[in-house]
Amino acid sequence: MAAPIQGNQLEANLYDDDNDSAFFSSADDGLSLSTSLKSSILDYRMENGRTYHRYKDGQYAYPNDELEKDRLDLQHHIYKLMLDGRLYLSPVDNNLQNALDIGTGTGIWAIEFAEDHPSAVVVGTDLSPIQPTFVPPNLSFLIDDASEPWVFKQKFDFIHTRQLHCVVEEKRLMQQALDNLTPGGWFEMQELALPYGNDDNTSDPKSPASQWCQYMLEASRLIGKPLDNPPRYAKWMTETGFVNVQSVLYKWPTNPWSKGKNEKVLGLWNMVNTLDGLDGFTMAMFTRILKWKPEEVAALLAGVRADTKNHAIHNYCPVYVTYGQKPE
């Protein structure tokens, strides 16, 4: 098992924000066994002004409304920026026959993968039916719970997940993936971890952003799905039985504080992603699990938003891409 490949050290931009303004102004068998779409699934749960999935109510703590769908598509754009336009790092065979996207969300990753691999049969699963109707002919979406036993009769050459932490128990997911891969097939997990990283001591442990990270970790641990698990994925994959396991660490600046051009763009979009998503990330986790009142959550998030926009705080989100192969 290889140790995680470290991302480049981020260097802070020492110039004032006016330069940033100028810069950015220019800048089938298995299908029949799965749950069908029914009116009860479409009857979303309303809570604190946001909608949540009804199927397996409470399994996933983040919303599924239009605001969140837009944010998920933006997040996909950030991942592609991170991967230089790629959808994955696994050295999959371009002639693969079957691929599975677990937790497909809006389906944007699965759609692009299906377009890139027209000869493959691609399946995307999620708890919410928020995917588009018109998709490539080789792509199907299913409403399914990845934490339950998988019902597919076919095996897959590639299985992909993204942002499934705090949704499934990862070791179980790894075993399910291994069991459902063809010999030589690949499994890849793309996951953002908490807490934030900071390499130059510009973050106060008592700041709202730091406190938010710790409360999110506390809530995730209480439900048995810690948000700081991704650094352990390579070890767990190897223990599960995968071979050729690799883990690559990337760093997303929390705003455009970083000096490098690419990192600055990444930081801009990650700031937008965070600001758009904070309420959705936090409200159910804090009110359902930590028993906070909505107004208490709102008060903390006001400070987190201010920290997120503060270029003097050089935080970053650690993102791990971990992949492994089923033995031949």
Buried (B, 14 or more C-beta within 10 A) or exposed (E): BEEBEEBEEBBBBEEEEEEBEEBEEEEEEBBEEBBEEEEEBEEBBEBEEBBBBBBBEEBBBBBBBEBBBEBBEBBBEBBBBBBEEEBBBBEBEEEBBBBBBBBBBBBBBBBBBBEEBEEBBBBBBBBBBBBEEEBBEBBBBBBBBBBEEBBBEBBBBBBBBBBBBBBBEBBEBBBBBBEBBBEBBBBBBBBBBBBBBBBEEBBEEEBBBBBBBEBBBBBBBEBEBBBBBBBBBBBBBBEBEBEBBBBBBBBBBBBBBBBBEEBBBBBBBBBBBBBBBBBBBBBBBBBBBBEBEBEEBBEBBEBBBEBBBBBEBBBBBBBBBBBBBBEE
